[in-house]
Amino acid sequence: MKLRISLIAVLLASAGCTQYSSNLQVGNEQIYTSLKDQREALRTVRQYEALPAGAEVLGPVEAGRCHRSWVEKEPEESSLLIDLKVAAYAKGADGITDVKFSKDSGLNRNCWYILGATAVMFALPSKAE
C-alpha cells in the first residue's frame, strides 16, 4: 500500500515538471499570435548554421507540439521552427542557431508524444556601432 501511495505521489508531482509549459501547441494548428506579428517574426528572426561573429547570446528558446489523437496530423518540424522564431522574436532576438528536435513521451500532458525543439537565440550587433 505504501508503494502505491508513493508511486501516485511521484506521478502527480512529476506531472507539472515538463518542458514547454508556456509554449506547447497541439498538432500543427495555427499559433496564438496574430498573423501580422507572426509574419513580422518570421521576417526578422533567421535561422543560422552557426553563431555569427559579434552576436550576443540571449539564451535558450524552446517549443513543443503535442500529438494527441490518431485522427490529427502528426506535428511537423516546420511548425516548431515557426514557434521557435516567434518565441525568439518576442524576446528581442534577431536569430536562432543550434536547432535540435526531440520526440518525447507526452503521457503526463495528455499527449501520445511531444515533438520538441530547442535553439539558442541571439541578437546581432547594431549597424550603428
Secondary structure, 3 states (H helix, E strand, C coil): CHHHHHHHHHHHHHCCCCCCCCCEEECCCCCCCCHHHHHHHHHHCEEECCCCCCCEEEEEEEEEEEECCCCCCCCCHHHHHHHHHHHHHHCCCCEEEEEEEEEEECHHHCCCEEEEEEEEEEECCCCCC
